[in-house]
Amino acid sequence: MLPPQHAVKSFTKIYEKTPQLLLKNWHVIFKLIWELHCWLDRFSNTKGYNTPGTIFYHREQTHHVDGIREAVRVFTSKYGLQYMIIIEEEARRHVFDDFGEIPSKEHVTRRYLRQKRGW
């Protein structure tokens, strides 16, 4: 999925779970969610990660448990502890939507991606 697709799914889930929070803080949550999904996919169109042989390998960088932890650290420090649960849930959802699981960093290697995902 592309960041806009991830973001729309996130807004829907946040609204279903905590509509008052989303409506009260929509301007902050909108910016946070957009930045979070762009951050998770930030390597996708960079040199070395956007060639036919490596198009999906950008996920090696952030699409794992340690990447989720790093996202929580980065975005909690930027937006505050009150958004920590949303940040973690949406980072997990992003990785799960892309992989169908949340792998460890050790498992997200090119070998893993080739064998398990067929990339």
ROSERO-205126 format. One record per residue (C-alpha): residue in one letter; x negated, y negated, z negated. Coordinates in steps of 0.001 Angstrom, whole numbers, padded with zeros to 6 digits, always signed. Each point is the difference from the previous one (the first is absolute). Example, Ala and Ser with C-alpha at 12.3 -4.5 7.8 and 13.67 -1.06 7.14 Angstrom:
BEGIN
A-012300+004500-007800/S-001370-003440+000660/
END
This chain:
BEGIN
M+000000+000000+000000/L-001048-003576+000558/P-000128-002494-002900/P+003335-001626+001011/Q+001728+003392-000076/H-001542+000816-003374/A+001042-003412-001327/V+003638+000368+001087/K+000170+003404-001667/S-001533-001490-003155/F+002488-002861-000160/T+002860+002463+000379/K-001310+002245-002790/I-000691-002922-002334/Y+003477-001396+000643/E+001595+003402-000670/K-001956+000454-003233/T-000148-003556-001400/P+002185-002384+002013/Q-000106-002771-002610/L-003796+000007-000086/L-000220-000209+003781/L+002592-002762+000261/K-001528-002002-002859/N-003599+000314+001242/W+000485+000590+003728/H-002583-002591+001048/V-002742+001663-002086/I+001044+003584+000760/F+000265-000691+003730/K-003556-001351+000104/L-001343+002732-002295/I+001540+002872+001992/W-001127-001382+003344/E-003563-000522-001262/L-000080+003435-001650/H+000936+001865+003176/C-002386-002077+002110/W-002748+000635-002569/L+000556+003769+000119/D-000250-000052+003810/R-002664-002706+000248/F-002518+002266+001729/S+002411+001170+002695/N-000992-002529+002651/T-003639-000486-000816/K-003113+001021+001851/G-000766+003649-000509/Y+003540+000850-001041/N+001950-000891+003128/T-001376+002323+002648/P+001786+003054+001395/G-002082+002316-002179/T+000409-001988-003202/I+003413-001686+000227/F+001308+001682-003162/Y-003267+000120-001913/H+000579-003440-001480/R+002075+001928-002514/E-003209+001416-001466/Q-000542-003380-001642/T+003205-000535-001996/H+002483+002827+000518/H-000785+002064-003092/V+000305-000096-003801/D-003029-002282-000424/G+001329-002361+002679/I+003291-000252-001883/R-001866-000767-003234/E-002022-002670+001776/A+003178-001544+001431/V+001541-000123-003478/R-003134-001661-001377/V-000259-002553+002817/F+003659-000973+000147/T+000652+000084-003751/S-002852-002439-000496/K+001477-002223+002711/Y+003730+000210-000833/G+000060+001016-003663/L+000799+002999-002136/Q+003755-000456+000415/Y-000347+001342+003573/M-002332+002907-000794/I+002688+002704+000207/I+001298-001326+003327/I-003540-000184+001375/E-000799+003576-000992/E+003320+001413+001232/E-000231-001730+003365/A-003664+000899+000534/R+000875+003632-000782/R+002968-000135+002352/H-002178-001429+002782/V-002571+002793-000311/F+002680+002675-000325/D+001852-001311+003061/D-003194+000164+002041/F-001276+003361-001290/G+002945+001865-001482/E-002087+000326-003164/I-002333-002039-002170/P-003445+001539+000449/S-003124-000578-002029/K-002792-002036+001532/E-002037+003169+000452/H+002725+001505+002149/V+000340-002971+002308/T-002933+000694+002242/R-000198+000244+003739/R-000108+003774-000333/Y+003173-000066-002102/L+001691-002351+002421/R-000898+002207+002965/Q+000957+003302-001591/K+003018-000875-002105/R+001492-002895+001946/G-001131+000906+003506/W-001652-003379+000558/
END
